[in-house]
Structure formats: C-alpha cells, structure tokens
Amino acid sequence: MFSKKKILVVEDNELNRELLCQILSSEYDVLEAENGQAALDILKQYGEVISLILLDIVMPVMDGYTFLSIMKAEPAFCAIPVIVATQNDGESDEVAALSHGAADFVAKPYKPQIILHRVANIINLRETAAMINVIQYDRLTGLYSKEFFYQMVKDILLRNPDIEYDIVCSDIENFKLINDVFGVPTGDRLLCAVADMYSRKTADRGICGRLNSDRFACLLEKRTDYTDEMFMEAIEQVNEEADIRNITMKWGVYTIIDRTISVEQMCDRALLAASSIKGQYGKYFAEYDDMLRNMMLKKQAVTDCMESALEQQQFQVYFQPKYRISDEKLAGAEALVRWKHPEWGLQSPAEFIPLFEQNGFITKLDQFVWDKACSSMKEWDLEGLPRISVSVNVSRADIYNADLSEILRETVEKYQLPASRLHLEITESAYTENPKQIIDTVSRLRDMGFIIEMDDFGSGYSSLNMLNEMPIDILKLDMKFIRSETAKPNSQGILRFIIDLARWMHLDVVAEGVETGEQLERLRQIGCDYVQGYYFAKPMPCEEFKALLRECSSADILYNNTAFSGKKEDKYGNYN
C-alpha cells in the first residue's frame, strides 16, 4: 500500500554511487546526488520525506563537511540522520564527521550487509526518537492512540506525495446512553468490537486509531466505491460481536486534498461529514465536500461576529399574530428573532439558532428578545393599544440557568407588566432531556404568574406523559401535526382526541403553521382555540405589528371595552 522510504546517496564517484544504489534499492527508494550542492537542491525538493542520507566527504563543488554544516543549520532538514562514508579508518575523520552532526559512519569499500544494517538501525532510531513522547497504542482497544495515529498519518503523507488517501472517521450515536443504561463494561465491550471491526476491514490496507471515547479513524488509499451497504454490514458485525442490538454508527469520509492542514483538522472534517447525517435513517456515511466546508466556514463566521451583532443591534424582534378562531380576532403574538446582517442580509433563525444553542449564546439572545417583547408591550400600553400578551421562547440552555426565574421577574418588573402578559414557550423535546429539572423550573415560573406554553407538541416521543406531569397552561401543536391532519385521511381523529384531552385538562390549544383555509376550518370544527400561521399573517417588524394593533383598536370598540364587562379573562388577556 505505501511506497518505500527514501534515501539520498551523495557520492561523486559514479561506480560507488551505482554500487550503493544497487545495495539499497531492494529496500528503499534511492535518490542520487554527485556533490553537496546537488544534494542541497534535492533536499529542498523532498524535505522531510527523506529518511536518511549517505554522504561522501571528499567531493568537488561542495564537500561533505560543508554540506553537513549547511544542512544541520536548516530547521527543516536538521533532523534527517546522516551516515558518512570515509575512505580511511583514521580516528580524526570519524571525529570530524561526528562533530559536524553525522549519526554514524561506514568505511569504503562498501559491504552490503553492513550498509543495510547501519541504514535500518539509524532510520529506526530516528523514528523511535520522533515518537518517544507518544503513547503508541490505546490501552482499551489496542488500536493506535490518537497522537500516534496523527504522527503515523503525517509520516505516510510525507513519504507518499503522489498517492491519494482518505481519512474515514466514525461516531457511535448515543454512546453515552449506552454507558448510562447498560454500564461501562458493556460500553467498553462495544468499543473493543468497533476496534476489531476496524482492524479486520483495514488489515494491511491502512492504519487505524481511536481518537477519543467512541470516535475512531483510519487512513486508506482513496476509493470511490463507498456504499451505505458497506457500512451497514460493518455495523451488523459490531452488533453481533458486542452482543448489543440496534447500535447505530455514522461515518464521514474526507479525501485528503489539502496536505497543509493538520491531521487533526482532516479528522475533524471527516467527523463533520458524519455529524451531518445524524438522525437520518438508512444513511450511514457522508463525504466531506465544498458544501460542508462552506457550512463550517459560515458557522465560524457566525460565531466570530455574534457578540458584536448583539451590541450593534443587528438582531431584530418580529411579531407573528395569533388569532382567536371563534371570531378570527387578534388575540396575541409570538416574538421571533431575526438577524439583519450588514453583508449577509436578513438571516432566518434556522441559520443561527441551532448554532447558538450549541455554543451557549442563545441565553443572551433569549434575554434580548424577552426584554424587547416587554418593552414593546409597555409602549403599546402607553399608546392606548389593546393589552395583548406576547409569547417568547425559553431554550434548553435557559432552563439550566439557576437565575432564570430572577431574570424573568426583573424583566417584567422593569416595564411594570404583570407576569401573565409574558407567555413562556418551552419545547416538548426539552422535557426528554431532564424532566425533573424542567418540571421544577416551570412550576416555579408558573407560581410567579407566568403563563406556560408547551411548544411543538406532537414532535417528540412522550407527549401524553408530559401532559400529565408538566404544569402548563397552553398546548401549542406542532405544525407538522396540523399538515398531517388534513393531508392524510388515516390521521383524522387524532387531532380531535388531543384537543378533547386538552379541554378535559383545562388547557387552551394553539395551532401553529396554519397556511390554508381548509386547515383553519378543520381546526374550527374540532374545537381548537387559537391559530397562528401564514394564512393570517407572517412574522412582521415591530412597527408593522403596532399598525395592526391600531387597526384592531379603531375597528373593534367592543374589544376595547370588554375589560369593564365583568367577563372572565382568558390566558391571552382577552375576555370571553
């Protein structure tokens, strides 16, 4: 698979040079130079790829001592070992050679076996010295350790500039869960099974190592015939050997085009490709390409400027109206963030929210939205506009903030608003991560007067159980749920069941993502309370929403005066 190591022979005598080439060519790739100057030119061309230099001393143009002095002064070449060839057995020659940095010496005439043994020993010593601080093998799996794997890949790439290679990396999905549920010994057995699979698959065709925890990597000669079936077969082997069922792995392939980047970066690119297909059924591998590269660069660019963007007020809060189905009148709004970048233009939340959730910046952005929502409501109140409520998102990261309750309390008090005017949307999926933490936090906020909405209901896996345990006021149905109800005849009745259940539990229901009159009519028939979606209105800037509020104020006098009617106020600040 890999080419031979390179040796540079520097000898002005053509016969001696030919003899050395003949001795060494069976084991090594031999480069030739007839003097020191020619040898320096070759060094500049091949650099660290050269494993050893055999050097004559007495030569025209540039002698061996001069060559040694120049070479050892150059950081890029000084680590290459040199064996000096000497014509006589004089001690002075040996001392002179060693003092100039030579690693060893051989006497002329050349003896093949001595030459081969000296060369092999010196090369091995050099490679050992390069790895002296590196643990070669991973203790658990027996594969190369991460550091040793990186070094091996680097050396192979240096020795084989004309061969194309792939870095293939894998990641076990939900490995932490396996350790938590089945125990560490089971997790270790799984890792050993993955390592055995890698060893069998690569054999003498490549090298492989364990990067960390459940991530593995291998270096192979480039191939174009990767298939999902190939990787699925590997997964089946791992499942069988580990005696664990339904283990899923994702692979990423990076074809090494740019050899100037570190091996670690190469592996990161392969792992990025693997992460791009997480959660996709039937998809087991992905290849790193320009699209993924651009995505990576964009993510980095977003990360680099997010703080300054917040300071420069590039983030804007839009409001999407919510309507009461019974009379199709405005009942509230949801505050949604948009990013108006000076170069990229208006950015959709899908382009930055997931990244902010990963890096933690979402907590700062959420607090900005909460503040803007409250300040807007206060402004509307002072202008005599209808006193509606506004819903805001509370991310997973916010839930784990010990100061969350205090931050929200201070925010509504800052603008002299009752807590009930600010609705807190918490996604169903957040419940599955740490239900006790969520329940405790939500209960505390609800006791303070905040209205709690369960967002994206129907998108998770334990919805009915959550309805029984979560202290919520409003159920917000996932838009995919709404579309399925009208698109698939066999789904009819499920939505009605959910709404009847919510009614029994004294929960109001909001349907988001309503886009058609057919969907609206279906929701009206089954008793849904509120709707939100493009059928009525898209998210709009604050000033545009304020204009909408003015229209409601002037066109619906009864709406304005219901506060004095003595009727029960609903969770949106309206009166039934």
C-alpha positions as CSV (number, residue, x, y, z in Angstrom):
1,M,0.0,0.0,0.0
2,F,2.7,2.5,1.0
3,S,5.8,3.4,-1.0
4,K,9.3,2.8,0.1
5,K,11.2,5.1,2.4
6,K,13.6,7.5,0.6
7,I,17.4,7.6,1.0
8,L,19.6,10.2,-0.5
9,V,23.1,8.9,-1.7
10,V,25.7,11.7,-2.1
11,E,28.7,10.4,-3.8
12,D,30.9,11.9,-6.6
13,N,32.3,8.5,-7.8
14,E,29.8,7.1,-10.3
15,L,30.8,3.5,-9.6
16,N,30.5,3.8,-5.9
17,R,27.2,5.6,-6.3
18,E,25.9,2.8,-8.5
19,L,27.0,0.2,-6.0
20,L,25.2,1.9,-3.1
21,C,22.1,2.2,-5.2
22,Q,22.3,-1.5,-6.1
23,I,22.6,-2.4,-2.4
24,L,19.8,-0.1,-1.1
25,S,17.2,-0.2,-4.0
26,S,15.7,-3.5,-2.9
27,E,14.6,-1.9,0.4
28,Y,14.5,1.8,-0.3
29,D,13.7,4.4,-2.9
30,V,17.1,5.9,-3.7
31,L,17.8,9.4,-4.7
32,E,21.3,10.4,-6.1
33,A,23.5,13.4,-5.9
34,E,27.1,13.8,-7.2
35,N,28.1,16.6,-4.8
36,G,27.0,18.6,-1.8
37,Q,25.3,21.3,-3.8
38,A,23.2,18.9,-5.8
39,A,22.3,17.2,-2.5
40,L,21.0,20.5,-1.1
41,D,18.9,21.0,-4.2
42,I,17.3,17.6,-3.7
43,L,16.7,18.3,0.0
44,K,14.8,21.5,-0.9
45,Q,12.6,19.4,-3.3
46,Y,11.9,16.5,-1.0
47,G,12.5,17.9,2.6
48,E,11.5,15.6,5.5
49,V,10.4,12.9,3.2
50,I,14.0,11.7,3.0
51,S,14.6,9.2,5.8
52,L,18.4,9.1,5.7
53,I,21.4,10.5,3.8
54,L,24.6,8.5,2.9
55,L,27.3,11.1,2.4
56,D,30.8,11.0,1.0
57,I,33.2,13.6,2.4
58,V,35.7,14.3,-0.5
59,M,33.7,15.8,-3.4
60,P,34.0,18.6,-5.9
61,V,31.8,21.8,-5.9
62,M,30.8,21.2,-2.2
63,D,32.4,18.7,0.1
64,G,30.7,16.6,2.7
65,Y,31.6,18.7,5.7
66,T,30.3,21.9,4.1
67,F,27.1,20.2,3.2
68,L,26.7,18.9,6.8
69,S,27.2,22.4,8.2
70,I,24.6,24.0,5.9
71,M,22.1,21.1,6.3
72,K,22.3,21.0,10.1
73,A,21.7,24.7,10.4
74,E,18.4,24.4,8.5
75,P,15.5,23.5,10.8
76,A,13.6,21.8,8.1
77,F,16.4,19.3,7.4
78,C,18.5,19.1,10.6
79,A,16.6,16.0,12.0
80,I,17.4,13.8,8.9
81,P,20.1,11.4,10.0
82,V,23.4,11.3,8.0
83,I,25.8,8.3,7.6
84,V,29.3,9.5,6.5
85,A,31.3,7.3,4.1
86,T,35.1,7.5,4.8
87,Q,38.0,6.2,2.7
88,N,40.3,5.5,5.6
89,D,39.9,4.3,9.2
90,G,41.5,7.3,10.8
91,E,40.0,8.4,14.0
92,S,40.3,12.1,13.0
93,D,37.8,11.5,10.1
94,E,35.4,9.9,12.4
95,V,35.6,12.6,15.0
96,A,35.3,15.3,12.3
97,A,32.2,13.6,10.8
98,L,30.5,13.2,14.2
99,S,31.3,16.7,15.2
100,H,29.6,18.0,12.1
101,G,26.4,16.2,13.1
102,A,26.8,12.8,11.4
103,A,24.8,9.9,13.1
104,D,27.2,7.2,12.1
105,F,29.9,6.3,9.5
106,V,30.9,3.4,7.2
107,A,34.2,2.6,5.7
108,K,34.9,2.1,2.0
109,P,34.9,-0.3,0.2
110,Y,31.1,-0.8,0.9
111,K,30.0,-4.1,2.4
112,P,26.3,-4.7,1.5
113,Q,25.1,-6.3,4.8
114,I,26.8,-3.7,7.0
115,I,25.4,-0.9,4.9
116,L,21.8,-2.3,5.1
117,H,22.0,-2.9,8.9
118,R,23.5,0.5,9.6
119,V,20.8,2.2,7.5
120,A,18.0,0.3,9.0
121,N,19.2,0.9,12.6
122,I,19.6,4.6,12.1
123,I,16.2,5.0,10.5
124,N,14.5,3.1,13.3
125,L,16.3,5.2,15.9
126,R,15.1,8.3,14.2
127,E,11.5,7.2,14.1
128,T,11.7,6.0,17.7
129,A,13.0,9.4,18.8
130,A,10.2,11.1,16.9
131,M,7.6,9.0,18.8
132,I,9.4,9.0,22.2
133,N,6.8,11.1,23.9
134,V,3.8,9.5,22.2
135,I,1.9,6.5,23.6
136,Q,1.7,4.2,20.7
137,Y,-1.4,2.1,21.5
138,D,-4.8,2.8,23.0
139,R,-4.9,0.8,26.3
140,L,-8.5,-0.4,25.8
141,T,-8.8,-1.2,22.1
142,G,-5.2,-1.9,21.1
143,L,-5.5,0.5,18.1
144,Y,-3.1,3.3,17.7
145,S,-3.6,6.1,20.1
146,K,-4.8,9.5,18.8
147,E,-1.3,11.1,18.9
148,F,0.5,8.2,17.4
149,F,-2.2,7.9,14.7
150,Y,-1.8,11.5,13.8
151,Q,2.0,11.1,13.6
152,M,1.8,8.0,11.5
153,V,-0.6,9.6,9.1
154,K,1.7,12.6,8.8
155,D,4.7,10.4,8.1
156,I,2.8,8.4,5.5
157,L,1.6,11.5,3.7
158,L,5.1,12.9,3.6
159,R,6.6,9.7,2.2
160,N,3.8,9.3,-0.4
161,P,3.1,12.6,-2.0
162,D,1.7,11.1,-5.2
163,I,-0.8,8.8,-3.6
164,E,-4.3,9.9,-2.8
165,Y,-5.7,9.0,0.6
166,D,-9.0,9.1,2.5
167,I,-9.5,9.7,6.2
168,V,-12.5,7.7,7.4
169,C,-13.9,8.5,10.8
170,S,-16.9,7.1,12.8
171,D,-19.0,8.1,15.7
172,I,-21.4,5.9,17.7
173,E,-24.8,7.5,18.1
174,N,-26.0,7.9,21.7
175,F,-22.9,6.2,23.1
176,K,-23.2,8.0,26.5
177,L,-26.7,6.5,26.8
178,I,-25.3,3.0,26.3
179,N,-22.9,3.6,29.2
180,D,-25.6,5.0,31.4
181,V,-28.2,2.3,30.7
182,F,-26.0,-0.9,30.3
183,G,-22.9,0.1,32.3
184,V,-19.3,1.0,31.5
185,P,-18.2,-2.7,30.9
186,T,-20.8,-3.0,28.2
187,G,-19.7,0.2,26.6
188,D,-16.1,-1.0,26.7
189,R,-17.0,-4.2,25.1
190,L,-18.7,-2.2,22.3
191,L,-15.6,-0.1,21.8
192,C,-13.5,-3.2,21.5
193,A,-15.9,-4.7,19.0
194,V,-15.6,-1.5,16.9
195,A,-11.8,-1.6,17.1
196,D,-11.8,-5.3,16.0
197,M,-14.0,-4.4,13.0
198,Y,-11.6,-1.6,12.0
199,S,-8.6,-4.0,12.3
200,R,-10.3,-6.6,10.1
201,K,-11.5,-4.1,7.5
202,T,-8.2,-2.2,7.1
203,A,-5.9,-5.2,7.6
204,D,-2.7,-4.3,5.7
205,R,-4.6,-1.8,3.5
206,G,-4.3,1.1,6.0
207,I,-3.9,2.2,9.6
208,C,-6.5,3.0,12.2
209,G,-6.7,4.6,15.6
210,R,-9.0,5.6,18.4
211,L,-9.4,9.4,18.6
212,N,-11.4,9.7,21.8
213,S,-14.3,8.0,23.6
214,D,-16.4,6.4,20.7
215,R,-14.7,8.1,17.8
216,F,-12.4,6.1,15.5
217,A,-10.4,6.9,12.4
218,C,-8.5,5.1,9.7
219,L,-6.2,6.1,6.7
220,L,-6.9,4.3,3.5
221,E,-5.9,4.8,-0.1
222,K,-8.6,6.8,-1.9
223,R,-11.6,4.9,-3.2
224,T,-14.8,5.9,-4.9
225,D,-17.0,2.8,-4.2
226,Y,-18.2,3.6,-0.7
227,T,-21.8,2.5,-0.2
228,D,-24.3,2.6,2.7
229,E,-24.5,-1.2,2.4
230,M,-20.8,-1.5,3.1
231,F,-21.1,0.5,6.4
232,M,-24.3,-1.2,7.4
233,E,-22.5,-4.5,7.2
234,A,-19.8,-3.2,9.5
235,I,-22.5,-2.1,12.0
236,E,-24.0,-5.6,11.9
237,Q,-20.6,-7.1,12.7
238,V,-20.2,-4.8,15.6
239,N,-23.6,-5.5,17.0
240,E,-23.0,-9.2,16.7
241,E,-19.6,-9.2,18.3
242,A,-20.6,-6.8,21.1
243,D,-23.8,-8.7,21.7
244,I,-25.7,-5.4,21.7
245,R,-28.6,-4.8,19.3
246,N,-29.6,-1.7,17.4
247,I,-26.3,0.1,17.7
248,T,-26.0,2.8,15.1
249,M,-22.8,4.4,13.7
250,K,-22.2,7.2,11.3
251,W,-19.1,7.5,9.1
252,G,-17.6,10.5,7.5
253,V,-15.0,10.4,4.6
254,Y,-12.5,13.2,3.9
255,T,-10.5,12.8,0.8
256,I,-7.1,14.4,1.6
257,I,-6.7,17.2,-0.9
258,D,-5.1,19.9,1.3
259,R,-2.0,18.4,2.9
260,T,-1.0,21.7,4.5
261,I,-3.7,21.3,7.2
262,S,-3.0,19.2,10.3
263,V,-4.1,15.6,10.6
264,E,-6.4,16.6,13.4
265,Q,-8.2,19.0,11.1
266,M,-8.5,16.2,8.5
267,C,-10.2,14.0,11.1
268,D,-12.4,16.9,12.1
269,R,-13.6,17.3,8.5
270,A,-14.5,13.6,8.3
271,L,-16.3,13.8,11.7
272,L,-18.2,16.9,10.4
273,A,-19.4,14.9,7.5
274,A,-20.5,12.1,9.9
275,S,-22.4,14.6,12.1
276,S,-24.3,15.9,9.1
277,I,-26.3,12.7,8.8
278,K,-27.0,12.1,12.5
279,G,-30.6,11.0,12.9
280,Q,-31.1,10.1,9.2
281,Y,-32.5,6.6,8.9
282,G,-30.7,4.4,6.3
283,K,-27.9,6.9,5.8
284,Y,-24.6,5.6,7.2
285,F,-21.9,7.7,5.6
286,A,-21.3,11.1,4.1
287,E,-18.4,12.6,2.3
288,Y,-16.8,16.0,3.2
289,D,-17.3,18.4,0.3
290,D,-17.4,22.1,-0.5
291,M,-20.9,22.4,0.8
292,L,-19.9,21.1,4.2
293,R,-16.8,23.2,4.1
294,N,-18.8,26.3,3.3
295,M,-21.2,25.4,6.1
296,M,-18.2,25.1,8.5
297,L,-16.8,28.4,7.4
298,K,-20.2,30.1,7.8
299,K,-20.6,28.7,11.3
300,Q,-17.2,30.1,12.2
301,A,-18.1,33.4,10.7
302,V,-21.4,33.5,12.6
303,T,-19.6,32.6,15.9
304,D,-17.0,35.3,15.3
305,C,-19.5,38.1,14.9
306,M,-22.4,37.1,17.2
307,E,-21.4,39.2,20.2
308,S,-20.8,42.4,18.1
309,A,-24.0,41.8,16.2
310,L,-25.9,42.0,19.5
311,E,-24.1,45.1,20.6
312,Q,-24.8,46.7,17.2
313,Q,-28.5,45.9,17.3
314,Q,-28.4,43.7,14.2
315,F,-30.8,41.3,15.8
316,Q,-34.5,42.4,15.4
317,V,-37.6,41.1,17.0
318,Y,-40.5,40.3,14.7
319,F,-44.1,39.6,15.9
320,Q,-46.4,37.0,14.5
321,P,-50.0,37.5,15.4
322,K,-52.2,34.8,17.0
323,Y,-55.9,34.8,16.3
324,R,-58.9,33.5,18.2
325,I,-60.7,31.0,15.9
326,S,-64.2,31.8,17.2
327,D,-64.2,35.3,15.8
328,E,-60.9,35.5,14.0
329,K,-59.8,38.5,16.0
330,L,-56.3,39.2,17.1
331,A,-55.5,37.6,20.5
332,G,-51.8,37.8,21.0
333,A,-48.4,37.4,19.3
334,E,-45.2,35.4,19.4
335,A,-41.9,37.3,19.5
336,L,-39.4,35.8,17.0
337,V,-35.8,36.9,16.4
338,R,-34.3,37.8,13.0
339,W,-30.8,38.8,12.2
340,K,-30.3,41.7,9.8
341,H,-26.6,41.3,8.9
342,P,-24.9,44.2,7.0
343,E,-23.3,41.9,4.5
344,W,-25.4,38.7,4.6
345,G,-28.8,40.4,4.7
346,L,-31.8,39.1,6.7
347,Q,-31.0,35.7,8.2
348,S,-33.6,33.1,9.1
349,P,-33.4,31.7,12.7
350,A,-32.8,28.3,11.2
351,E,-29.3,29.6,10.1
352,F,-28.1,30.7,13.5
353,I,-30.4,29.5,16.4
354,P,-29.1,25.8,16.3
355,L,-25.5,27.1,16.5
356,F,-26.3,29.5,19.3
357,E,-27.9,26.6,21.2
358,Q,-24.7,24.6,20.8
359,N,-22.3,27.4,21.9
360,G,-24.5,28.9,24.7
361,F,-25.0,32.3,23.1
362,I,-28.7,31.5,22.9
363,T,-29.2,32.6,26.6
364,K,-28.0,36.2,25.8
365,L,-30.2,36.3,22.7
366,D,-33.2,35.0,24.5
367,Q,-32.9,37.7,27.2
368,F,-32.6,40.3,24.5
369,V,-35.9,39.0,22.9
370,W,-37.6,38.9,26.4
371,D,-36.6,42.5,27.0
372,K,-37.7,43.7,23.6
373,A,-41.1,41.9,23.9
374,C,-41.8,43.5,27.3
375,S,-40.6,47.0,26.2
376,S,-42.9,46.7,23.1
377,M,-45.9,45.7,25.2
378,K,-45.2,48.7,27.5
379,E,-45.0,51.0,24.6
380,W,-48.3,49.7,23.2
381,D,-50.0,50.1,26.5
382,L,-48.9,53.8,26.8
383,E,-50.3,54.5,23.4
384,G,-53.7,53.0,24.4
385,L,-53.5,50.0,22.2
386,P,-55.1,46.6,23.1
387,R,-53.4,44.9,26.0
388,I,-52.4,41.7,24.4
389,S,-49.9,39.1,25.6
390,V,-46.7,38.0,23.9
391,S,-45.1,34.6,23.8
392,V,-41.3,34.2,23.9
393,N,-39.1,31.1,23.6
394,V,-37.3,29.7,26.5
395,S,-34.4,27.5,25.3
396,R,-33.0,24.3,26.9
397,A,-29.9,26.3,28.0
398,D,-32.2,28.8,29.8
399,I,-33.8,26.0,31.8
400,Y,-30.5,25.1,33.4
401,N,-29.7,28.7,34.4
402,A,-30.2,29.0,38.1
403,D,-31.0,32.7,37.7
404,L,-33.8,32.2,35.2
405,S,-36.7,33.0,37.5
406,E,-35.0,36.1,38.8
407,I,-34.1,37.3,35.3
408,L,-37.7,36.9,34.0
409,R,-39.1,38.6,37.2
410,E,-36.8,41.6,36.8
411,T,-37.6,41.9,33.1
412,V,-41.4,42.2,33.6
413,E,-41.0,44.4,36.7
414,K,-38.7,46.7,34.7
415,Y,-41.6,47.5,32.4
416,Q,-44.3,47.3,35.1
417,L,-46.1,44.4,33.5
418,P,-47.9,41.5,35.1
419,A,-46.1,38.2,34.6
420,S,-49.2,36.8,32.9
421,R,-48.5,39.1,29.9
422,L,-45.4,37.2,29.1
423,H,-46.0,33.7,27.9
424,L,-43.1,31.3,28.1
425,E,-42.8,28.7,25.3
426,I,-40.9,25.5,26.3
427,T,-40.4,22.8,23.6
428,E,-41.7,19.3,24.2
429,S,-38.2,17.9,23.3
430,A,-36.6,19.8,26.2
431,Y,-38.7,17.6,28.6
432,T,-37.0,14.4,27.5
433,E,-33.5,15.5,28.5
434,N,-34.1,16.2,32.2
435,P,-37.8,16.1,33.1
436,K,-37.4,16.8,36.8
437,Q,-35.3,19.9,36.1
438,I,-37.9,21.1,33.6
439,I,-40.8,20.4,35.9
440,D,-39.2,22.1,38.9
441,T,-38.3,25.2,36.9
442,V,-41.6,25.5,35.1
443,S,-43.5,25.1,38.3
444,R,-41.6,27.9,39.9
445,L,-42.2,30.2,37.0
446,R,-45.9,29.4,36.9
447,D,-46.2,30.1,40.6
448,M,-44.8,33.6,39.8
449,G,-47.6,34.2,37.4
450,F,-46.1,33.5,34.0
451,I,-48.2,31.6,31.5
452,I,-46.5,28.4,30.3
453,E,-46.9,27.1,26.8
454,M,-45.7,23.7,25.6
455,D,-44.3,24.4,22.2
456,D,-44.1,21.9,19.3
457,F,-46.4,19.4,20.9
458,G,-46.6,16.2,18.8
459,S,-42.9,16.4,17.6
460,G,-41.5,14.4,20.5
461,Y,-41.9,10.9,21.9
462,S,-43.6,11.1,25.2
463,S,-46.3,13.8,24.7
464,L,-49.1,12.2,26.7
465,N,-46.9,11.5,29.7
466,M,-45.8,15.1,29.6
467,L,-49.3,16.4,29.6
468,N,-49.9,14.6,32.8
469,E,-46.7,15.8,34.5
470,M,-45.9,19.3,33.2
471,P,-47.5,22.3,34.8
472,I,-48.6,24.1,31.7
473,D,-51.5,26.4,30.6
474,I,-51.5,26.3,26.9
475,L,-50.8,23.5,24.4
476,K,-49.2,24.6,21.1
477,L,-49.5,22.0,18.4
478,D,-46.6,21.3,16.1
479,M,-47.2,22.5,12.5
480,K,-46.3,19.1,11.0
481,F,-49.1,17.7,13.1
482,I,-51.6,20.2,11.5
483,R,-50.5,19.4,8.0
484,S,-50.7,15.7,8.6
485,E,-54.3,16.0,9.8
486,T,-55.6,17.5,6.6
487,A,-53.2,15.6,4.2
488,K,-53.6,12.0,5.4
489,P,-57.2,10.6,5.8
490,N,-56.0,7.9,8.3
491,S,-54.8,10.7,10.6
492,Q,-58.3,12.1,11.0
493,G,-59.4,11.9,14.6
494,I,-56.0,12.1,16.3
495,L,-56.1,15.9,16.5
496,R,-59.6,15.9,17.8
497,F,-58.5,13.4,20.5
498,I,-55.6,15.7,21.6
499,I,-57.9,18.8,21.7
500,D,-60.6,16.9,23.7
501,L,-57.8,15.8,26.1
502,A,-56.6,19.3,26.4
503,R,-60.1,20.6,27.1
504,W,-60.5,17.9,29.8
505,M,-57.3,19.2,31.4
506,H,-58.4,22.8,31.1
507,L,-55.7,23.7,28.6
508,D,-56.1,26.2,25.8
509,V,-54.8,25.0,22.4
510,V,-52.9,27.0,19.8
511,A,-52.3,25.6,16.3
512,E,-49.2,27.0,14.6
513,G,-48.3,26.7,11.0
514,V,-51.8,27.2,9.6
515,E,-51.5,28.0,6.0
516,T,-54.8,27.2,4.3
517,G,-58.5,27.8,4.8
518,E,-59.0,24.0,4.8
519,Q,-56.7,23.7,7.8
520,L,-58.4,26.6,9.6
521,E,-61.9,25.1,9.0
522,R,-60.8,21.7,10.3
523,L,-59.4,23.3,13.5
524,R,-62.6,25.2,13.9
525,Q,-64.7,22.0,13.6
526,I,-62.7,20.1,16.3
527,G,-62.7,23.0,18.8
528,C,-59.2,24.5,18.6
529,D,-58.9,27.8,20.4
530,Y,-56.2,29.8,18.6
531,V,-54.3,29.7,15.4
532,Q,-51.0,31.2,14.2
533,G,-49.6,31.0,10.7
534,Y,-49.2,32.4,7.2
535,Y,-52.9,32.1,6.4
536,F,-53.4,35.1,8.7
537,A,-50.1,36.8,8.8
538,K,-46.3,36.3,8.6
539,P,-43.9,37.4,11.3
540,M,-43.6,41.2,10.9
541,P,-41.4,44.0,12.2
542,C,-42.4,45.8,15.4
543,E,-43.8,48.9,13.7
544,E,-45.9,46.9,11.3
545,F,-47.4,44.9,14.1
546,K,-48.1,48.1,16.0
547,A,-50.0,49.3,13.0
548,L,-52.0,46.1,13.1
549,L,-52.8,46.7,16.7
550,R,-54.1,50.3,15.9
551,E,-56.5,48.8,13.3
552,C,-57.9,46.5,16.0
553,S,-58.2,49.4,18.4
554,S,-60.2,51.5,16.0
555,A,-62.3,48.9,14.3
556,D,-63.3,46.8,17.3
557,I,-64.7,49.1,20.0
558,L,-66.3,46.2,21.9
559,Y,-63.0,44.5,22.1
560,N,-61.6,47.6,23.8
561,N,-64.5,47.9,26.3
562,T,-64.8,44.2,27.4
563,A,-62.4,44.9,30.3
564,F,-65.3,46.5,32.1
565,S,-67.9,43.8,31.3
566,G,-67.0,41.6,34.2
567,K,-66.4,38.6,32.0
568,K,-63.7,36.1,32.6
569,E,-60.3,37.0,31.2
570,D,-58.6,34.2,29.2
571,K,-54.9,33.4,29.1
572,Y,-54.3,35.9,26.3
573,G,-55.7,38.9,28.2
574,N,-58.9,38.8,26.3
575,Y,-62.5,38.3,27.6
576,N,-65.0,35.6,26.7
